[in-house]
Amino acid sequence: MKLVIATRNAHKLEEIRAIFNFQGLELSSALDFPTIPDTVEDRDTFEGNAIKKARELCAATGLPCIADDSGLEVDALGGSPGVYSARYAGEPCDDAANNQKLLRELTGKESRRARFVTALALCRPGKEPVTVKGTCEGVIVETPRGTSGFGYDPLFVPDGYNESFAELPASTKNKISHRANALSKASKHWPHFFQNLEN
């Protein structure tokens, strides 16, 4: 049985493959369909963007698709950067520029509480999409730390840890992250979908 992951982000794909534990599935990604255009992520919620990506790739490939939309919500910034996390500092997407802008925006703010959020959508041909959501709570530190991970990982320290996501071993991050949380929910709530993909 085949399942397409709707991402061309190699880092995200690596994380999903490391966390994903469904058996008997042949996983591919949007990278395997280079002629299909990228989805314009213009929805105002993580769920909306995830559904749009999954729906478009499902329609283009004729295969069941999973898509996620993830980002960082910072309390002191009213939930920003939110759905604009990847392009917070403008186009093209630049992790270092996004991190620098986030630190500038947090200058003088007392609270540095934040959370990573992942919305995961499953779309099958002829079926309505379904979604789950995962979060990981933490704080934004004042300077980037660590060399692993991607995006805002060097600035985010999850609750219960002293290391940033970019300092933690991948095996640890993949157990506690927002994406791991969402995929764990998917494995509990969607197993019947994966047992009947071809029906």
N, C-alpha and C positions, 0 to 999 in steps of 0.2 A: 504494500500500500504506500502511496506517495503523499507527501505533504510538503508544501512550499512555505518557506519562511520569507515574509515580505520585507527583506532588508538587503541593502548593498553595503552596509556598514560591517566591515570584516571583524571589528572588535566586538560588536553586538552579536554577530553570528557566532563567533567563538564562544561567547558567554552562554548563549542559548544552547549550543551543542553540548557544552560542558554540564549544563543544568538539566537539560531535557532528558527524561527517563522513560518515555514511552517505548515499548518494545514492538518490533515488527513493522516499523515505519521507515520508508526510504526518504530521508530528508534532503531537500534541495533549497535553494534560495533565489532571490531575484537576480543574483549574480549569474545564475545559470540561464537567464532569459534576457540577454543584453539588448535585444531589440524592443523590449517592452519599456515604454517611457516611465520615468519616476512619477509617483503620485504627487500632486500639488497638495501640500498639507495646509489647508486653509480653514479647518474647523477650529472652534474655540474651546474644545475640550480634548483631553487625551483619548477618551473613548471615541469621539467623533473622528479623529485622525486615524486611529487604529482600524476602525470599521471601514473607512474609505479606502485605506491601503489594502486591506484584506479583500474587500469586495472587488476592487479594480484588478488585482492580480489573479483572483479566482476567475473572473470573467475572461481575462486574457489567456489564461493557461488551461482553463477547464478542470483545474485541480483544486482540492481543498487547500486553503491558505490560512496561515496564522500571521498576524501583523501586530506589532506593538508600537505604541507611542509613549515615550518616556521623557521625563524632564525633572527639573529641580524647582521646588516651591519654597520660597524664603518668606517667613512670616513678616519680617520687618519691611519687606518690599511688596506687601499685599498679595503674596503668592507668585510674584514674578521671580524668574523669567518664565516659568510655566511652559505653555505649549511653544513658546519662542526660545526655549533653552538652547537649541543647537545653533540658532542664528541671532542670539542676544546682542552681539556686537555688530551685526550686519552680515551681509553676504560678501564673499563666500564664507561658509562656516569655518571658524577658527577657534579651537579650544583655548589657546593661550589668550586671545583677545577677549573671549567670553569670560574667562576667569578674572582678567584684569578689570573688566567693566563691573563684574559682580563685586569685587573688592572695593572699587571706587564708590559704588552705590551704597555699600554698607558702612562707609566711613561715618563715624559718629553715632551709629545705631547701637543701642544697648543690647537688644536681642539679636542673636545670631542663629536662632532655631530655624531648621529647615528640614525638608524631607525630599527624597527621591520618590517619584511616582511612575509606575508602569501600568498602562492599560493594554490588555491583550485581547485581540479579537480573533475569532475563528469564523471563517466563511466557507461554506460548501456550496457547490452548484445547486441551485434551486431551493436553497434553505435560507432562513433568516440568520444573520450573524448573531453570535453570542459573545459576551465579554466577561472578563474578570479583571480585578484591579489589585495591585500590590504596592505597598509603600515601605520605606525604610526611614525612620526618624533619626535625626542627628543635629549637628551644629556645623557652621561654616567657620573654619579657622582663618587667621589673619594673613598667613602666607602659605603658598603651595608646598605640599610635602609629599615626597614619594615620586617614583618614576613609572609605576605600573598603572594599569587602567587607562581611562580616557575621559574626555569631557571634564566635568567638575570634580572628578575623583580626588585630585590632589588637595581640594579645599574642604572635602566633606568627611567628618569624623562621625561614624554611626554611634548611637547610644550604646553604652556598655563597653566601648573600646577606646583606646588612646591613640590608635593609628588611623590615618586617613584611608579611604578606599584605595588610594594609590600606593599605600605602604603595606596594606594587608596582603597576605598570600591569596592568589586567585581562588584557591580551594575554600578559604574562609569567606571571602566576598561572595562567592557563588552559593553560599548557604544562607546568607543574611540579607542579600540585596533586595531591592524592590522587584527586580526582574525574577529573582529566585522565588520571592514571595508570590508573584503572579503565576509563575509556572507551577508552583506547588498547588495553588488553588485550581489551576487548569487540570492538573493530573487527578485531582479529587472530583471535580465537577464535570469533566468532559470525557471520562474514559469510554463511555458508550459511543461517543462520536468517533473515536479512533478505532473502535472495534467494528464500526459499520460504515467506514468511509466509502466503500465501493457499493453500498446498497442504495 
